[in-house]
């Protein structure tokens, strides 16, 4: 049993010709996942700070659909709010 596990580890679990994810690829994927998660977190914080009439809907969408909800929130709410002039500037 131990020799089978050792052989599987040496051969990359699927044979010598199987493509394995190199360290550089893992680093890129990790950076992408981290960036997207931070984007989601910023959209969640923006939703909490803002006063929306559909706040519960957007909260549920952000929590249950993660990135898709964050992108939709950015396109339909955040981007539109950023384009509105802010008259309360001091």
N, C-alpha and C positions, 0 to 999 in steps of 0.2 A: 504494500500500500504506500509506504513511504517513497519507494523508488518511482512509483507512478506520479506522485505529487512533485517530486524533484524533477522528473522528466517534463512534466507540464510547465513548471516554472522556467526551466531552461529553454524550452521551445516556444515560449510565449503563449501558452495555453491552446493555441490552434495550429501549431506547426511552425516550421522555420520560415515559411514564406508569408506568414500573416502580417499585415501592417499593424504596427503598434503606434500608439500616440506618442510622438516624441515630446521631450520636455518643453521645447519651444511652443509646440501646439497647445500643450496644457496651460502654459503661461498666458497665451493669448486668450484661450477660452476662459480662464480664471479672471483675467482683467475685464473681459467683456461681460461676464456674469456679475462681477463686482460693480461695474459702471451702470449696468441696467438695474441692479438692485438699489443703487444709490438714487438713480432717477425715480424709481418707484417710491422710495422713501421721501424724496423731496416733493413729489406730487401728493403724497399722503399728508405731509406736514402742511402744504399749501391748502389742501382741502380743510384741514382742521382749523387753520387760522382764518379762512375766509368765511363769509356768511352767504351760503347758497340756499335757495329755496328747495333744491333737490339734493341736499347734503347726504341724506340717508341712502339714496339711490347711488350716488357716486362713491360713497364709503363701501357699500356692498360690492359694487363693481370693482373697486380697487382691491378689496380684500379677497374676492373670489376669483378674479381673473388676472391678477398680478400685472404682468407687462402690458397685456392688451388693454386692461382698464386704465393703466397709467398713460398709455399713448392716447387713448380716447379722451381722457380727462385733459391732457395737455392740449389736444387739438380743439376740443369743443368748449373748454372753460378757461384754462390758464392763458392760452394764446389770445383769446378774445378779451379777457380782462387786462392783459398787458397792452392791448391796442387802444383801450379806452383812456381818454385823458384824465389825469388825476388832478382834481381842482383843490384838494386839501393840502397841497404842498406848501411848506412854510419856508 
